[in-house]
Amino acid sequence: MASDYYNPADLRKFGKITEWSKELGEAFFDYYGKVFEEGALSAREKSLIALAVSHVVKCPYCIDAYTKDGLERGITKEEMMEAVHAGAAIESGATLVHGVQMMNKYNKLSM
């Protein structure tokens, strides 16, 4: 039995999702591959974005994958941490801006 809920070895099994839904799995992987091709953003920039988003959505598999990918693309630990902080700032800002909704509701109900 794995000592953690998320088993790092499961990341290598990701491609097997096509076994239970071939058409949708293949469509996803085609799309995924296309997204990470060189374009207006470099593959390096996309890897750094993916690392930050991985932290925001709290996916340990993605964090592992894009930390490794980033290292292979020459992304420094300082760049990685700065990207994580950028993601954290957006995530916390998104939480806090919803405080306006609470404030509006409170003001309406307390009249």
Secondary structure, 3 states (H helix, E strand, C coil): CCCCCCCHHHHHHHHHHHHCCHHHHHHHHHHHHHHCCCCCCCHHHHHHHHHHHHHHCCCHHHHHHHHHHHHHCCCCHHHHHHHHHHHHHHHHHHHHHCHHHHHHHHHHHCC
